[in-house]
Every structure is written in C-alpha cells, then in structure tokens.
Amino acid sequence: MRTKGFTLLELIIVIAIIAVIMRMVSSMMVQKPKPLENFLGGMNALMHVAKTQAVLTHTPQRIYLDFDGRYARVDSEVGKKTTGEGEFAPVQVAYLPTRMDFMPQIVIEKLFINGKEELSGSRKPQSWFYINAQGIAQQISMVIGLSDSPQKKTLVLNPLSGLFKEPNEAAA
C-alpha cells in the first residue's frame, strides 16, 4: 500500500535531473573573456574621452601607453616646458574611463604613429600619441596579440572619428 509522498529514489532522480539542467544552463551563460575585443573597446573609450576633452577644453590631449606598467591613460596639456613641448597630466573626469589596464595576455607587437614604427629596435617603456584641440588624432595603427595564442589584430585609428577599427571594418 502506497502512502502519500515521494520515495527516496524519486527524489534522487529529480535532483539529478535538476543538477544536469543547471549545469547546462550555467555553462551557456558563462562567456569566455575576449581580450582583443576588450582592448579595442577600452582604447575606443579612451579615445572618446580624449576627443571630447580636447574639444570642450580647447587643449591638446594625448593617449599615454605605459608598456612596463601595462596601461593606457588620457593626459591633458597643462602647460609648456622651456623646450616648447607640451607638459601633460592625467585627466580626471567623473564617471568616465580615463585609464585602461591591459589584460595580462595582451601584447602590443607593433605601434605606428604617423607611419613611424615606435617599437622597433630596443623596446621603449612608453609611447603616446596626440589629439589636437579640435579633436583630430594622429594617424595610428597597431598590431596587438595574445601571449598565449597566435591570434592577432591590426587596429587602425580613424583620425577624424577617433575610433580604432580593424582595416576591413574601416572600409565598411
């Protein structure tokens, strides 16, 4: 004679089915990080801040790349040195990204500023490129890759729009 309720076997089967379904759903929801795409998005966010700051403040900006510290940041011109070169300081803007740390596996393999290779020969600890007071950037292209993969991307900066794109996207 059967009483009301579930047997232990029925409960174990139901729990096993729920566990299998939860495992499948959780694996579908977890996305692998995409370091190259994250780098592109981060650089475009910094370019947006730099271009906006340049136009609003009528002062040149620069994107400073620190290869040893593994970050990029937006700097604003704060004066002139005795040599006539601009003196720059990091930009501080509430609620906007002004610094981006590179993911550990990101490697900047080549950097061209106005057609000149900046990373050839001895590796420089830092480099930078400018955005003038009208919001127009220098011509930049870079090759980035992953330290643990042969995957690479070439990024080209559109000086007028201030966006990095892959060359095949830039033509579209």
C-alpha positions as CSV (number, residue, x, y, z in Angstrom):
1,M,0.0,0.0,0.0
2,R,1.4,3.3,-1.1
3,T,1.3,6.4,1.2
4,K,1.3,10.0,0.1
5,G,4.7,11.5,-0.8
6,F,7.8,10.6,-2.8
7,T,10.2,7.8,-2.4
8,L,13.9,8.4,-1.9
9,L,14.6,7.1,-5.4
10,E,12.2,9.5,-7.0
11,L,13.7,12.5,-5.1
12,I,17.2,11.5,-6.1
13,I,16.2,11.2,-9.8
14,V,14.5,14.6,-9.7
15,I,17.6,16.2,-8.0
16,A,19.9,14.6,-10.6
17,I,17.8,16.0,-13.5
18,I,17.8,19.5,-11.9
19,A,21.6,19.3,-11.5
20,V,22.1,18.4,-15.1
21,I,19.9,21.2,-16.3
22,M,21.5,23.7,-14.1
23,R,25.0,22.6,-15.3
24,M,23.9,23.1,-18.9
25,V,22.4,26.5,-18.3
26,S,25.3,27.8,-16.3
27,S,27.8,26.7,-19.0
28,M,25.8,28.5,-21.6
29,M,25.7,31.7,-19.5
30,V,29.4,31.9,-18.8
31,Q,31.2,33.7,-21.6
32,K,34.9,33.5,-22.1
33,P,36.7,36.8,-21.9
34,K,37.7,38.2,-25.2
35,P,40.9,40.1,-24.5
36,L,41.4,41.5,-28.0
37,E,37.9,42.8,-28.3
38,N,38.1,44.2,-24.7
39,F,41.3,46.0,-25.6
40,L,39.7,47.5,-28.7
41,G,36.7,48.7,-26.7
42,G,38.9,50.2,-24.0
43,M,41.0,52.1,-26.4
44,N,37.9,53.5,-28.2
45,A,36.5,54.5,-24.8
46,L,39.8,56.4,-24.0
47,M,39.7,58.0,-27.5
48,H,36.2,59.2,-26.9
49,V,37.2,60.8,-23.6
50,A,40.3,62.4,-25.1
51,K,38.5,63.7,-28.2
52,T,35.6,65.1,-26.0
53,Q,38.1,66.7,-23.6
54,A,40.1,68.3,-26.4
55,V,37.0,69.9,-28.0
56,L,35.4,71.0,-24.7
57,T,38.6,72.5,-23.2
58,H,40.3,73.6,-26.4
59,T,43.5,71.9,-25.2
60,P,45.5,69.0,-26.8
61,Q,45.2,65.6,-25.2
62,R,47.3,62.5,-25.5
63,I,46.9,58.8,-25.1
64,Y,49.8,57.7,-23.0
65,L,50.8,54.0,-23.3
66,D,52.9,52.5,-20.5
67,F,54.2,49.2,-21.7
68,D,56.0,48.3,-18.4
69,G,53.1,49.3,-16.2
70,R,50.7,47.7,-18.7
71,Y,48.1,50.5,-19.0
72,A,46.9,53.4,-21.2
73,R,45.5,56.7,-20.0
74,V,44.3,60.1,-21.2
75,D,46.5,63.1,-20.4
76,S,45.7,66.7,-20.9
77,E,48.2,69.5,-21.8
78,V,48.6,71.7,-18.7
79,G,51.4,73.9,-19.9
80,K,54.6,74.2,-21.9
81,K,58.1,73.2,-21.0
82,T,61.0,75.5,-21.6
83,T,61.8,73.5,-24.7
84,G,58.3,74.4,-26.1
85,E,57.0,70.9,-25.7
86,G,53.7,70.4,-24.1
87,E,53.5,69.3,-20.4
88,F,50.8,66.8,-19.7
89,A,49.0,65.5,-16.6
90,P,46.5,62.7,-16.3
91,V,42.8,63.6,-16.9
92,Q,40.3,63.2,-14.1
93,V,36.7,63.0,-15.3
94,A,33.9,61.8,-13.1
95,Y,32.1,58.7,-14.4
96,L,34.2,58.3,-17.5
97,P,37.2,55.9,-18.1
98,T,40.5,57.8,-18.3
99,R,42.7,54.8,-17.7
100,M,42.7,51.2,-19.0
101,D,44.8,48.4,-17.6
102,F,45.9,45.9,-20.2
103,M,44.8,42.3,-19.6
104,P,47.8,40.1,-18.8
105,Q,47.8,38.2,-22.1
106,I,47.7,41.4,-24.3
107,V,50.9,42.1,-26.2
108,I,51.3,45.3,-28.3
109,E,53.6,44.0,-31.0
110,K,53.8,47.0,-33.3
111,L,52.8,50.6,-33.0
112,F,53.0,53.1,-35.8
113,I,52.5,56.8,-35.2
114,N,52.2,58.9,-38.4
115,G,53.8,56.0,-40.2
116,K,56.8,55.7,-37.9
117,E,57.4,52.4,-36.1
118,E,57.6,53.3,-32.4
119,L,58.6,49.8,-31.0
120,S,61.4,48.9,-33.4
121,G,64.8,48.2,-32.1
122,S,65.1,48.5,-28.3
123,R,61.7,48.3,-26.6
124,K,60.6,51.6,-25.2
125,P,58.9,51.6,-21.8
126,Q,56.2,54.1,-23.0
127,S,54.9,55.9,-26.0
128,W,52.0,58.3,-26.7
129,F,50.0,59.9,-29.5
130,Y,48.2,63.2,-29.6
131,I,44.7,64.5,-30.2
132,N,44.7,68.2,-31.1
133,A,42.4,70.9,-29.6
134,Q,40.0,70.3,-32.5
135,G,39.7,66.6,-31.6
136,I,41.7,65.3,-34.5
137,A,44.1,62.5,-33.7
138,Q,47.4,61.5,-35.2
139,Q,47.5,58.6,-37.7
140,I,47.9,55.4,-35.5
141,S,48.0,51.7,-36.3
142,M,49.0,48.9,-34.0
143,V,49.2,45.2,-34.1
144,I,48.1,43.5,-30.9
145,G,48.2,39.9,-30.0
146,L,47.9,37.4,-27.2
147,S,50.9,36.0,-25.3
148,D,49.3,32.5,-25.3
149,S,47.9,32.4,-28.8
150,P,48.9,33.2,-32.4
151,Q,45.7,35.3,-32.8
152,K,46.5,38.9,-33.8
153,K,44.5,42.0,-34.7
154,T,45.6,45.1,-36.6
155,L,43.9,48.2,-35.4
156,V,43.8,51.5,-37.3
157,L,42.7,54.8,-35.8
158,N,40.5,57.0,-37.9
159,P,41.9,60.5,-37.1
160,L,38.5,62.2,-37.6
161,S,36.1,59.8,-35.9
162,G,38.6,58.9,-33.2
163,L,37.7,55.2,-33.4
164,F,40.0,52.2,-33.7
165,K,38.8,49.6,-36.1
166,E,40.2,46.6,-37.9
167,P,41.2,47.6,-41.5
168,N,38.4,45.5,-43.1
169,E,35.9,47.3,-40.8
170,A,37.4,50.7,-41.6
171,A,36.5,50.4,-45.3
172,A,32.8,49.5,-44.5
